[in-house]
Amino acid sequence: MPTLPRNKKPYQRGKQLKSESMKEVYSKNKHKELSHKYRKFNPLCEVCGYYGILTDITPGKRKGSLDHIIPLTFGGSPDNPENLMGLCEGENSCHRRKSALENKFNRALISSKKDGAGNFVPVDRKHIYQILKPDQNEADKKTRQDDEEIHYF
């Protein structure tokens, strides 16, 4: 017996719906330029670097991203350097773990204070490193991947 196809909803991988103000921030060339400059001058993932793992996040090939420590959905400052952090991208990346925890608890992961513009910035930046600590197996896997990418001449 023939059946009609079901209307499928578009799959969204745990992402929150962006408000109009967030769309405005991310679509501007100003944010793209800020991300490019930040990752050019800070070429390593900050969380991985804190634990001695060197993970490249330089611009290009989606190796990393510029993340807001206090997300914009929770009142975070869009362009204050205190609220920005370079994180690695990938399957078991710091950025993915941070986003998953924010979605799970539906709040910012660390305490915040207001800056001069009235937006929120983190009080203690190092606290986020402790929350996103990679497990030992993940650290070993990243180290092995980095070793495989080194070419000896």
N, C-alpha and C positions, 0 to 999 in steps of 0.2 A: 504494500500500500504506500503510495507516495506521501511524502511529508513536506511541509514547508520549512525552509531554513530558519533557524532561530536568529533573532536579532542579537548580535554579540556586542557587548559593551567593550569599549576600548580598554585594553589592559594598561593599568598604571601600577608600576612597580613600587608600591608603598609611598608614592610621592603625594604630598599635600597639594591641594589645588592652590595655584598662585593667585593672589589678589591682584587687582589692577595696579596698585602701587609697586608690587614686586615685579610684575611684568615690565613696568616702566623702568625700574632700576636695571634689570638684567638685559633689556633690549638695547639700552644705550651703549654707544661706542665707548663712553667714559668708563664703564665697568669692565669692558673687554680690554681696554688699554691698561687699566689699573691691574687687572689680573695678569696680563702679559708682563708688565714691569715688575710686579711683586715677585712672580715666579722666576724672572730673569735674575733678579738680585738675591733671591732666596731659593736656590735651585734644588733644595732637598726637602723632603717631607719633614715637618717639624716634630711630629710625634715619633716617627721612626728614628729620626736623628737624636732625639732625647734618650733613646734606648740603644744608641750605637749602631743602628742599621742605616746604611746609606741608600736612600731610595730617591731616584731622580724624578723631579717634577717640572723640569724646564718646559717652556712652551712648545707645543706641537705634539701630535699623535696621542692626545688625551692621556698623558702620563700622570698628570696631576691637575688639581683645581684650587682655586682660591675660595676658601670657605669662610662663612661668617660664624664666629664662635657662638654668639647669641644670634639665632636665626632672625631674619626679618619678620617672620610671622609672629615672633614673640617680642617685637619691638627693638630688635638689634639695629645698631647703626650701620647704614649701608656702605659708608666709605671711610670710617674712622679706622686708622691702622691698628689701634688696640683691639678691634673686633675682627681682624682678618687673620687668617692662618692658611698656610700652604699645606695641602694634604695630598697623599698619593691616591690614585684611582686604580681600579682593577677589581678582581673577584673578591679577595679578602683584604680590601684596602681600608685605610684609616677613615677615609671619607665615607665609605659605605657603612662602617661600624657606627660612626658618629650619627649619621642620618637615621639609621635603624633604631638607635637608642632614643633619639629625639622623637621619632614617630611612636615608639613604644610607650614612652612616658608622657608624650604630648606636652612637653615643656623644654626649656633650655636646660642643658646638663649642668651648668655651673651658675653660681650666684653672680649678680650683676649690679652695676651702679649706673646712674645717669651721667651722660657727658654734657658738655655745654649746649648742645643742640636739643637736649631732651631725649635722646635715644639711649638705649642700654649698651654698655660695654662690660666685658668681664672684670671681676674684681681681682682674681688670681689666675693668671694664664696657665701656670704650671699644673693646676688642678685638672685641667682637661687632659694632660699627658697621662696622669694616673688613671683616669677613667678609661682611656683608649689604649691602655697598655697591651701590646701584642703578646700573644702566648708564645712559648718557646718554640713550638713546632713551626709556627708561622715565621718567626725570626730566622730559623734555620733554612726554611724553604726560600725566603727572600735572599739570604746570603748565597745559597747554592745557585739561584737564578742569576745573581750578579756575577758569580764566578764563571758561569757558563758563557756570559756575554763578553768576557774579557778575551781578547785575541792576542796571543803571544807571537811576536815576529822574530 
